[in-house]
């Protein structure tokens, strides 16, 4: 069923949503379709060519980004002012 639909109907998202809309007994999510496309069998049939970006290899879905540090490394607790260190005022 996937072999006939992929070149004709468009992206895996559209195929999965069309199956839901038509009320098909067999429903397939888009991730399953992508996994089939990039499997050995799907690569042998060159299904990747019918995707909008024509990628032979799949990109990572979410790249983990390094966050900026919350505190500056140059400022140490040892270098705080004396009035803060001794807690003489309210709020210190």
C-alpha positions, 0 to 999 in steps of 0.5 A: 500500500505504501509503495503505491501511495508515496510517489503519488500522494506527497509527503509522509505527513499528508499520507498519514493524515489522508489515511485518518481522514478516509477512515482507513482500518490500517493507520500509519503515523508519519514516523513509520513512513519515514522509517520505511523510506530510510530502511534498506528496502526503501532506500533500494526503491529510492523512495527518498527521491519523492520527499520534498527535500530529496535527502538520502540521509535523514537529519536529526529531529532535535539537536541538543543545544548547549545553553549559555551559563547562568553565572559569569565564570569571572565572578566568584562568591569569594570576591563579594563586598564585605557588607554582603559577606557579613549580612548586615543589611536586610536582603543580603 
